[in-house]
Amino acid sequence: MKFLTKGLIAGLVLVAGVAVAKEGVQDPTVKARQELMGTIGMNTKALGDMAGGKADFDAAKAQAAKEAIMAASAEIGAKFEPQASDPVSEAKPEIWTNWDDFVAKAGALNAAATALDASSLDSVKAGMGTIGGACKDCHSTYRL
């Protein structure tokens, strides 16, 4: 179990690092989406670093990261609803042809973040699998 948790955390950190807005984005809608996903990635990385021992556990910072993920994940539907594209976008067109599934996956991330108990290192470790699973589920389906 410990090996699985460390592997998942390492994967989350890699995914989170890639989620930052890319250079050269021209479309403002796509840029706003990438910034939103970057917020989720940055805060997931902060929690993952704590859970993986790369950063000291800080309950206040963990709570702030949880709240940022909750707030950003609640905006995914609104940010992605306008169909826009940009050459550097990694959003697949299937987002809009499978809209209900996409929004459900965003809801799963929001539920995972909401359920995360940020009060202790052990509880953050326990909740990271669900957050990581929600990110992976959506990214593997809807991200290039």
Protein Blocks (a to p, Z undefined) as FASTA:
>chain_A
ZZmmmmmmmmmmmmmmmmpccehiablklmmmmmmmmmmmmmmmmmmmmmnopaccdfkl
mmmmmmmmmmmmmmmmmmmmpgcddfkbcbdfklmmmmmmmmmmmmmmmmmmmmpcckbf
klmmmmmmmmmmmmmmmmmmmgZZ
